[in-house]
Amino acid sequence: MMGRLYRGETNFDFVGNRKKAFFISGLFIVLSLGALVINQLNLGVDFSGGTVVEVENVNAIDIGQLRDALRPLGLDGAQIQELDSGTRKVLRVQTEAITDAQQQELIDAVSAAAGSTESSVTSVGPTFGRDIASSAIRALVIFLIVIAIFISLRFEVAMAFGALAALFHDLIITAGIYALTGLEVTPATVIAILTILGYSLYDTVVVFDKVSENLRAEEDAGRIPHYRTVINESMNQVLMRSINTSLTSLLPIASLLVVGSLLLGATTLQDFALALFVGIAAGTYSSIFVASPVLSLLKDRIESDPPSRAEVGADKDTARPGTGPVTRPGGAAPRAPKKRKR
């Protein structure tokens, strides 16, 4: 089995099982959208604006004690986290945009409660945060438009729809994982998402390139290609390549996520590594079970349309002696015209 898989000699019916694949994808998309509606994204200070104060927790106080210390300032609703880097524990307090006087009071209160004389402060205005968020959305929209144009010109419009469906699939699932886990969305997360979209697109283009190559081979042989057969054949030929590429990418990212962020306490790597891991895994799945099945679905609808009289006449004219009737892509031969009785 593994030998046939490596040689591209498998015969999995990807197109025939597309309903199952669509059901699984739809289930994950519904769960992701539900998480986005219920939990929403935990936008970082760079997007939402506000103030972040980080101090070393020398007194080893808990989050409840720090929240009590902030209550006289009216900031008991601030987001408080305790970050463990392995060598020291740091308290992180994030609030909405506040004045300079309130910011200084916040620094003094947190430092006094934690028993630290040093603090790190990051302050982002709400206008700057909105500009960053709009720039990220603009970059994503431009990326999708350029991709749609490129694939339409390089291959065909139907393949552009399949690629965009796969990209939206990856975007929604990755965003849903972030909403479900409550991890903070930072500029590093946006960079990771754009990276995984590029990776997913690469995997999809490899599949579509093989489909186009097999379609040309069928046409050069004088046969009218059937998309279901060609897509299945192409998918089986590149399946092992997609799996190998994904595994070689996921293994170092998994080590970065597990060893770096969880075991060694490098929490700054967590957001970036999680987005990469989820996105690449979803991108591999979508390039195999979303992009190509969507393409086959579109082509099935095109092939199911009855041929026009001009198409039937063109097929009759191009038929070669001894080759039999030219069949339509759906497999049915055009019927001969009936003779009229005078």
N, C-alpha and C positions, 0 to 999 in steps of 0.2 A: 504493500500500500504506500509506504513512504517513498519507495523507489519510483513508483508511478507518479506520485505527487511532485517529486523533484524533477522528473523528466517532462512534466506537463501533460501526462497521459491520462489524467482523471476525467471522468465524465459526469460531474455533478450537474444537476439540472437547476441552475441558478434562476433562470427565467420561470421555470415551472413552479418553483417555490417562492416566487416573489410575494405572494399574498401573506405567507408566514413572515417573511422579512419585513414587509410593510406593517404587519400587526405588531411585531416586536419594536420596530422604530416608533410607531405611533404610540405605543404604551410608554416608552421612555420620554417621548416628547410631551405627552399629557402630564406625566409625573413632573417633568422639568417645569412646564408652564404653571402647574399647581404650586410648586415650590417658589417660583418667581412671584406669583400673586400673593401667597400667604406670607412667606418670609421676606421677600424682596431681596435685592442685592445690598450687601454691606459695603457701601461706597467708602473708599478711603478719604482722608482729608484733602488729598489732591483734587478730588472730584467734587466733594460736597462743601469744602471750605471748613475752616475751624482751627482749633489749636490743639496740639499734641504735646504733652509734657511727659518725659521719661526720667525716672530717678532710680537709683539702686535701692533695693529694699533691705537696708541695713538692719532695721528693727524687726524684720520678718513679720510685719503686720499682714492681716488678710484683707481681702477686697472689701468686706463689710466694714471693717474699722476705717479704712480710707474713705469709704462713702460717707460714714458718719462725720469725718473730719471736713468733708466738702459741703455738708448740709448747711452750715451757717452762711456759706457763700451763695447758696441757691443753685449749686452745681451737683447736687446729689444724683441727678439723672445722667451724669456723664458716663461714657463707656470706659470701663476700667478693666485692664488685663494684667496678668502677671506673666512675664516672659522669662523662661528659664534657659539661659545660654549654656548651661553646664558648669560654668565657673562662678556665676553670680545670678541673682534674681532681680529683675527690673520691673517696676510698676509703670504701666503706661496708661495715661489718662487722656481721653479725647473728648473735646467739647465742641459745641457750635461756635461760630464766630463771636468773639467777645472783645471788649475794649482793652486797651493797654493796661489800665489800672486793674481790671478784673484778671487779666493774664498774670500780672505780678502777684496778686493775691493767691491765685491758683498755684503758682510756682512755690510760694512761701508755705502754703498749707500742705502741699504734697511733700515737699522736702522735709518739713518739720515732722510730719507723721511717719515718713519712712526713715528718718534719721540720717539723711544724706545731705552733703554740702554742695554737691554738683548735680546739675540737671541739664537735660537736652530739650530744647523747645523748638517746635515747628509750627508756624502760623501761616495759614493760607486764607486769603480773602474769598468771600463767596463769588465775586465776579470772576476772579482768576480760576476758581474751581469749575465754574460753568463753562469758561472758555476751554479748559482742558477737556471736559467731557464732550463738548460739541466738536472739538478737533478730533477726538478719538472716533466719534460716530461718523464724522465726515471722511476720515481716512478709511473706515470700514466700507462705507457706501462706494467710495471711489474704487476701492479694491474690487468689490463685487461687479461694478460696471465694467471695469477694464477686463476682468476675467471673462465676463459674458461676451464681450466684443471679440476677445482673442480666440476663444473656443469656437465662436460662430464663424470666424474667418478661417481658422486653421482646420476645423472639422466641419460641423454643421450646426444649425440652430437647435435641433433636437438634443444634441450632445451638450450644448450650453445649458439647456433646461435641466438636464440630468446632473451636471456639475453643480449648478446653483442649488438644486434640491439637496445634494450631499453636503454642501457648505452650510446651508441653513440648519440642516440636521445637526451638524457638529456644533454650531454656535449655540443652539437652543439647549442641547444636552450639557455642554460645558457651563453655560450660565446657570442651568438648573442645579448642577452639582455645587456651584459656589453659593447659590441661594440656600440649598439644603444644609450645607456644612457651616454657613455663616462666615466663611473666610473673607477677609477684606479684599476688595477689588482695588488694585493700585495700578499706576502706569506700567509696572512690570507685568501685571496680568494682561493688559492690553497688548503689550509686545508679544507675550506668549501666545495669545489668541491669534494674532496676525501670523505668527510663525506656524502654528498648527494648521491654519487655513491654507497656507502655502504648501505645507506637507500633504494635507488631504488632497489638494488640487493636483499635486505632482503624481500621487498614486492614481487619481482618476484619469489624468491625461495618459498615463502609461496604459491603462485599460482601453481607453478610447483609441489610442494609436494602434493597438493590436486589432481592435475591431475594424478600423479603417483599412489596415493592411490586409486582413482576411476578406473584406468586402471587395477590394481591388483584385485580389487573387480569384475570387469567384467570377467577377466581371471579365477578367482577362481570359478565363477558361470558357467564356461564352455562356455562362449560366446566370440566371437571374437570382441574386442572393436572397435568402430568407433570413431576416434579422434575428429571429429567435435562435436559429441554429448557429449563426455566426457569433452572436453574443455569448452563447454558452461555450462554444469552442474557444473563443478568445479568453473568457474568464478562466477556464481550466488551464490554459497555456500560461497565464501570468499569475496564477494563484500563489504558487510557491514564491515567486519574486516578491509579491506583496507581503506575504507572511514573514519572509526573511528580513525585508527592509524594516518592517514594523518591530520585529523582535530586537534587531540590532539598535533601534532607536529607544525602545521602551526599557531595556535592561539598564543602561546608564542613568536614565531619568528616574527609574525606580530606586536605584541606589542613592541618587541625589535626594529623593523624597524621603526614603526610609532612614538611611544612614545619616545623611546630612542634617535634615530638619528635625526628625523625630528622636534619633539616638544621640546625636552630637549637639542638639539644641540650636542649630542654625536656622532659626525661624524665618529669617528674611528670605530663605530659599524656598519656603513652603508654598507661597502663593504662585511663584513662577513654575516650580516643578509640578505642582498639582495640575495647573492649566495645561502644561505640556503633556503630562501623562494621560489625562482624560481626553484631551483633544486628539492626540495621535491614535489612541485606542478607538475612539469614535470615528475618526477619519478613515482608519483602515476598514472598519465595518461598513461605513457609508460608501466607500469606493467600490466595495464588492457587492453589497446587498441593497444599495439605494440608487447610486448613479446609473449603473447599467440596467437594473430592472425598470427604472423610470424611462430610460431610453427605449427599452423594448416595449413598454406600455404605449409610448407615443408612436412608435413605429407600427405597432399592431393596429392602432386606430387608422393610420395612414393606409396600411395594406388592406384593411377591411373595407375601404371605400371601393365601390364598383368601378372598373376601368371605363373610361370614356370611349366613344367610337373612334376617336383619333388614335388613342393608345392601342386599341385592338387592331386597327388597321396597320399601325406602325409595327406591332408585334408580328403580324402576318407577313409584312414585307421583309422583315429582317430574319425570318425563319430560314434556315439552311436546309437543303435537300437531305433527307436521310436522318435528320435529327429529331423528327417528330414535332408536334405542336409546341409552341412556346408557352410556358405556363406563367401565370401571374404569380406575384410574390406570395399570395395566400395559398397557392398550390392548385388552383382550379384553372383549367384551360379555357380560353375564350370560345364560346359556342359559335358555330357557323351561322350566317344569316339565313333566315327562312325564305323560301321561294314563294312569291305571290302568285295566286291563281288569277288568270285573266277571265 
